Amino acid sequence: MDKFVIRGGKKLSGRVTVSGAKNSVLALMPATLLNNGRNIINNVPEVADTYTMLKLLNFLGVEFNFENHRLTVDTSTITHQEAPYEHVKKMRASVYVLGPLLARYKSAKVSLPGGCAWGPRPINLHLEALKKLNAEIELEEGYILAKCKELIGAKIHFDISSVGATGNTIMAATLAKGTTLITNAATEPEIVELEKSLVKMGARIDGIGTSTVEIEGVDELLPIEMNNIPDRIEAGTLMISAAMTKGRITLEKVEPSHLETIIYKLEDSGVKCNVHNDLIDIDATEIDVLPVDISTSTYPGFPTDMQAQWTAYMTLARGTSRITDNIYFDRFKHIPELTRLGAQIEVMRNSAVVTGGKSLKGAKVMSTDLRASACLVLAGLAAEGETEVLRIYHLDRGYQRIEEKLQKLGADIERVKTQEY
Ligand code: EPU
């Protein structure tokens, strides 16, 4: 097992390239199951979740080659339509294979994901939508058993906007008979990328990027080459790393339009952000951090996947800020760990109230999930003395060797093997 040892207090400076988006590629990879042949995905991040999805696709019979962020996926060799528990328990996004397998093979067996580190994350919306598309769904011994004679287009309204349920339903509907109308569809950039890629495969989709999406089913989709979008959450995390160390960094290969809310909030806190094409310059060299409240919501609102990192940042502000998570009410496992570093934070229902300005002091802390670990790394970069972040396998799920990027920017951070758990 690995841990990070961070000696805080170094101002970050320099240029850093943002990797391809994890949450986008986790939808694009299963989307290839809808066609029969050799697909290419460029700008694929080398993160643990990519490898978990590859193992699952490979279990289904897919052959692949993954080199230098370019992934070739051959879906002409599929032999199984089952996603076993071993894969799904590691990564909830494995449930993305359900819609495509059902659409192409008329049957699929996918393990139920169960709970996640910070609380329940149901998949009822995925299942209800597939039922509307004429699938028969049973739950048996921890598995979803889905089958159909044929999928038939339907009107589907999501009571809650869900990234995963929107993705799964759109993928299934591309090969359904007739028209599917989805209202309150998710509009996150990762879904827009999926919609665009499906269109490139031959799908007929109207309303791309909006919450009302109409899909006209087609008989088959064709293999294609796709370019994955930059990871907006990795970019946001790196932006906060500069803000928290009073540094100045330039992010390369980003999509600034995906980061507007984060940029506004950083500017409100006193950071100067300048955007030029696919570069963002973050200047926090003269910052006296102002408290800024955030409240997470669906895109283009402030992303829940940046909530923990923003909480770490606000511990440095001169004043009190309120951080509210409206997507996941329980996503606050990072708070007790931040408190070990000297932060003063009180959680009230789905809000964390941060009394900033208490200086952070290095300590041993434990990651509990992906974004919680990113938040602890950020706090460690700003803390006095040495911080050890344990269980960084959580972080490796979604950040591509973040320590190398931070080292390049001047951070004192190293990955160390440990027996500690
Ligand atoms: N929800 C339901 N029923 C469902 C599905 C969702 O009640 O069937 C609720 C959830 O409990 C939540 C809300 O709907 O309150 C939104 O969840 P959503 O389905 O949008 O989340 P997801 O698709 O499971 C993706 C990302 C998450 C990110 C969320 C929200 C991927 C692989 N994962 O999850 O990313 O937090 O959208 O933006 O795309 C991460 O990267 O750290 C991460 C957790």
Residues whose N, C-alpha, C, O or C-beta is under 5 A from the ligand:
A	BS01	EPU	N23 L26 A93 P120 R121 P122 I123 N124 L125 H126 I160 S161 S162 V163 G164 A165 T304 D305 I327 Y328 L370 R371
